């Protein structure tokens, strides 16, 4: 029986072709290209404004790589507008509904990919990100760093058949928080107060103190997870079955109408977090495969096989790093009130007042 695998990228980065080349070679290395029972289909939703790119930055795929893929669907503004016009003209959805599902931003572009994948009859849909690479980095007790390639797509195919959603692990620079040097003007206690105020399912003081302050910002993979091939069913905690937006697979052979759309408040991220609040009745598995998150685009050399044995902290004087941290902070602040309202409605007013008080302390 042939299984059709959709692989979705929401991208806007100039180095997308390098990321795609690395992934296709990874699929070749792990036998997925040669497997006659698997058909691989790319869905690429691109954003020209993010880094001032051109259509050719996404569509000019090496012909040798194209031959390895069964189909490629490019989704830009023109294709999306054409599809939404057709849907509204036929009366399938209203113009107002199209604005909720299709358009700019990570959430809507992920929804658009999901729509095309279902429309084209995919059995599974795997989301990968253009700043994540199929490899894991480990550090032992003697601080020796080692690397291991990961079959992300192969792992999801293997473990997804008995679940609605499978979700892998991440290592590398997961957080957009740069290296912090504490002074009299910014003490560790000040920063702890700030983190606790904006904290959410991903950002917590314990995580920040361990990885950002104590580990140069790097999260290392757990060797036991990979070695023992641990598969764990994700339990609901505080109203969430946590997933992330990439290294993520939907089993479209199940009832696809059960999958909620991605969503985030205006000007915020968190599309995966809000989906996490709607997975109560779905079976979600955490599976043993890692993606290395190059959160500051500092290790593009990994795509060329250069494997560093040490990592530098994210430069807190870099304008790009600062800009990313500010945008992430604004995004966290904008989506936290809605997340609290959804998951902790009875305590909502109390938590909001408490956090507002902490912000006044931080700003004083």
C-alpha positions in Angstrom: 0.0 0.0 0.0 1.4 3.4 -1.0 1.5 6.1 1.6 1.5 9.7 0.5 3.5 12.0 2.8 3.1 15.7 2.6 6.0 17.8 3.9 5.2 21.4 4.6 7.6 24.3 4.9 6.5 27.8 5.9 9.5 29.8 4.8 10.8 33.3 4.1 14.6 32.8 4.6 17.2 33.3 1.9 19.0 30.0 2.7 15.8 27.9 2.1 17.4 26.1 -0.8 20.3 24.9 1.4 17.8 23.7 4.0 15.8 21.9 1.4 18.9 20.3 -0.1 20.0 19.0 3.4 16.6 17.5 4.1 16.2 15.8 0.7 19.7 14.3 1.1 18.7 13.2 4.5 15.6 11.4 3.1 17.8 9.8 0.5 20.3 8.6 3.1 17.6 7.1 5.3 16.0 5.2 2.3 12.8 7.2 2.0 13.5 8.2 -1.6 14.0 4.6 -2.7 11.1 3.1 -0.7 8.4 2.2 -3.3 5.7 2.3 -0.7 6.3 6.0 0.1 5.6 9.0 -2.0 7.0 12.4 -0.9 5.2 15.6 -1.7 6.5 19.1 -0.9 4.2 22.0 0.1 6.1 25.3 0.3 4.3 28.4 1.5 6.7 31.3 1.0 6.8 34.9 2.3 8.7 37.3 0.0 8.5 40.2 2.6 10.2 38.5 5.5 13.8 38.8 4.2 13.1 40.6 0.9 13.4 37.5 -1.2 12.2 36.7 -4.7 10.1 33.8 -6.0 13.2 32.2 -7.6 14.7 31.8 -4.1 12.1 29.1 -3.5 11.2 27.8 -6.9 14.7 27.3 -8.5 15.2 23.8 -7.0 18.0 21.8 -8.4 16.6 19.5 -11.1 18.4 16.4 -9.6 16.6 17.1 -6.3 13.3 17.7 -8.0 13.5 14.2 -9.5 13.6 12.7 -6.1 10.2 14.3 -5.0 6.9 13.1 -6.3 5.3 16.5 -6.4 5.9 20.1 -5.3 3.2 22.7 -4.5 4.3 26.3 -4.2 2.0 28.5 -2.3 2.4 32.3 -2.6 0.0 35.2 -2.5 -1.2 34.7 -6.0 -2.0 31.0 -5.5 -3.7 31.7 -2.1 -5.8 34.5 -3.6 -6.9 32.3 -6.5 -7.9 29.5 -4.1 -9.8 31.7 -1.7 -11.7 33.4 -4.6 -12.7 30.0 -5.8 -13.9 28.8 -2.4 -15.9 31.9 -1.7 -17.5 32.0 -5.2 -18.6 28.4 -4.7 -20.1 29.3 -1.3 -18.0 26.7 0.5 -16.8 29.3 3.0 -17.5 33.0 3.5 -15.1 35.9 2.9 -14.9 36.4 6.6 -13.9 32.7 7.2 -11.2 32.9 4.5 -9.5 35.8 6.5 -9.4 33.5 9.6 -7.7 30.6 7.7 -5.7 32.0 4.8 -3.3 34.9 4.7 -0.1 36.2 6.2 1.6 34.9 9.3 2.8 31.5 10.4 -0.6 30.3 11.6 -2.5 31.1 8.4 0.3 29.7 6.2 0.3 26.5 8.2 -3.5 26.3 7.7 -3.1 26.9 4.0 -0.6 24.0 3.8 -2.9 21.8 5.7 -5.8 22.7 3.3 -3.7 21.8 0.3 -2.5 18.6 1.8 -6.0 17.4 2.5 -7.2 18.6 -0.9 -4.5 16.6 -2.6 -5.2 13.5 -0.7 -2.1 13.2 1.6 -2.1 10.4 4.2 0.2 12.3 6.5 1.4 15.9 6.8 4.8 16.7 8.4 5.8 20.3 9.2 9.5 21.2 9.1 11.0 24.6 9.7 13.6 26.5 7.6 15.7 27.2 10.7 15.7 23.6 11.9 18.1 20.9 10.7 17.8 17.0 10.9 20.5 16.5 13.5 21.0 16.2 17.2 23.8 17.6 19.4 24.8 15.8 22.6 27.1 16.7 25.5 28.4 14.1 28.0 29.5 14.5 31.6 33.0 15.4 30.5 31.6 18.2 28.3 32.4 16.3 25.1 30.1 17.4 22.2 29.0 14.9 19.6 26.5 14.9 16.7 24.0 12.4 15.2 21.9 12.7 12.1 18.2 12.3 12.6 15.6 10.7 10.4 12.8 13.2 11.2 10.5 12.3 8.4 11.2 8.5 8.8 10.5 8.6 12.5 7.1 10.3 12.0 6.2 7.8 9.3 7.1 5.0 11.7 5.3 6.1 14.8 2.4 8.2 13.4 0.2 5.3 12.2 -1.3 4.7 15.7 -1.8 8.4 16.7 -3.5 11.5 15.5 -0.4 13.7 16.0 3.3 12.9 16.5 5.7 15.5 17.8 9.5 15.3 18.1 12.1 17.0 20.2 14.3 20.0 19.7 17.8 20.9 20.6 20.2 23.8 19.9 19.2 27.5 20.3 15.6 26.9 21.1 15.0 30.2 22.9 15.3 33.7 21.3 16.7 35.0 24.6 20.4 36.1 24.1 23.2 35.8 26.5 22.6 37.9 29.6 25.3 39.6 31.7 23.9 40.7 35.1 24.9 44.1 36.5 23.7 46.5 39.1 21.2 47.8 36.6 20.0 44.4 35.6 20.3 41.9 38.4 19.5 38.2 38.1 16.5 38.8 40.3 15.2 41.5 37.9 15.5 39.2 35.0 13.9 36.3 36.9 10.9 38.6 37.6 10.7 39.5 34.0 10.8 35.9 32.8 8.2 34.8 35.4 5.9 37.6 34.2 6.0 36.6 30.5 6.4 32.8 31.2 4.4 30.3 29.2 4.5 26.7 28.2 8.0 27.1 26.7 9.6 30.0 28.6 10.2 29.4 32.3 12.8 30.7 34.7 14.1 27.2 35.4 14.6 26.6 31.7 16.2 30.0 31.1 18.6 29.7 34.1 19.7 26.2 33.0 20.1 26.8 29.2 20.5 30.5 28.6 22.6 31.4 31.7 24.3 28.1 32.4 24.7 26.6 29.0 25.5 29.4 26.6 21.9 29.3 25.4 22.1 25.7 24.0 19.7 22.9 24.8 21.4 19.5 24.3 19.6 16.4 23.1 19.0 13.5 25.6 21.0 10.5 24.5 18.7 8.1 26.4 15.7 9.3 24.4 17.4 8.4 21.1 19.1 5.3 22.3 16.0 3.7 23.9 13.6 5.0 21.2 11.2 6.2 23.8 7.7 7.0 22.6 5.5 8.8 25.2 1.9 9.7 25.0 1.5 13.4 25.7 -0.7 14.1 28.7 -2.8 17.2 29.1 -1.3 19.7 31.6 -3.0 22.9 32.5 -5.3 22.5 29.5 -2.6 21.9 27.0 -1.2 18.8 25.2 2.0 20.6 24.2 3.2 20.5 20.6 5.5 22.7 18.5 4.9 24.0 15.0 7.6 21.9 13.4 9.0 18.4 13.8 5.3 17.7 13.8 3.1 15.3 11.9 -0.7 15.0 11.4 -2.2 11.6 10.6 -4.7 12.6 7.8 -5.8 9.0 7.5 -7.8 9.7 10.7 -10.7 12.1 10.7 -9.0 15.3 9.6 -12.0 17.3 10.6 -10.9 16.7 14.2 -7.8 18.8 13.8 -8.2 22.4 15.0 -6.7 25.2 12.9 -3.5 27.0 13.9 -4.3 30.4 15.4 -2.5 33.3 17.1 -3.7 36.7 18.3 -2.8 39.7 16.0 0.9 40.5 16.2 1.8 37.5 18.2 3.2 34.0 17.7 1.9 31.0 19.6 0.0 29.2 16.8 1.2 25.9 18.1 0.4 26.7 21.7 -3.2 27.6 20.9 -3.6 24.4 18.9 -2.2 22.6 22.0 -5.2 23.8 24.0 -7.6 22.0 21.5 -6.1 18.5 21.6 -8.0 17.0 24.5 -9.7 14.3 22.4 -6.7 13.5 20.2 -3.9 11.0 20.7 -0.6 12.9 20.7 2.7 11.0 20.9 6.2 12.4 21.7 8.6 10.5 19.5 12.4 10.0 19.6 13.7 12.3 16.9 15.4 15.7 17.3 15.7 18.8 15.2 18.5 21.2 15.8 17.0 24.7 16.0 19.4 27.4 14.7 17.4 30.2 16.4 19.9 33.0 15.6 20.9 31.8 12.1 24.5 31.5 13.5 25.2 27.9 12.3 24.2 27.7 8.7 27.5 25.9 8.2 25.8 22.8 9.6 24.0 22.6 6.3 27.5 22.1 4.7 28.6 19.4 7.1 30.6 21.6 9.5 29.9 20.3 13.0 31.1 22.6 15.8 32.4 21.1 19.0 31.6 24.2 21.1 29.0 27.0 20.9 29.1 30.7 21.4 26.4 32.5 23.4 24.1 34.6 21.3 25.6 38.1 21.0 23.4 40.4 23.0 25.0 43.4 21.2 23.9 42.3 17.8 21.1 44.4 16.4 19.5 41.4 14.7 19.6 39.3 18.0 18.2 42.2 20.0 15.4 42.8 17.4 14.5 39.1 17.5 14.4 39.0 21.3 12.2 42.2 21.4 9.8 40.8 18.8 9.6 37.5 20.7 8.9 39.2 24.0 6.1 41.3 22.4 4.7 38.1 20.9 4.7 36.3 24.3 3.1 39.3 26.0 0.4 39.5 23.4 -0.6 35.9 23.4 -0.4 35.3 27.2 -3.7 36.9 28.2 -5.7 34.8 25.7 -3.8 31.7 26.7 -4.6 32.3 30.4 -8.2 33.0 29.6 -8.5 29.7 27.7 -6.6 27.5 30.2 -7.1 29.2 33.6 -10.3 31.2 33.3 -11.2 31.1 36.9 -7.9 32.6 38.0 -7.6 34.9 35.0 -8.2 38.2 36.7 -6.0 37.4 39.6 -3.0 36.3 37.4 -3.4 39.3 35.1 -3.3 41.8 38.0 -0.3 39.9 39.5 1.6 40.1 36.3 0.8 43.7 35.7 2.2 44.4 39.2 5.4 42.6 38.2 5.8 44.6 35.0 5.5 47.8 37.1 8.3 46.5 39.3 10.5 45.6 36.3 9.9 48.9 34.7 10.5 51.0 37.8 
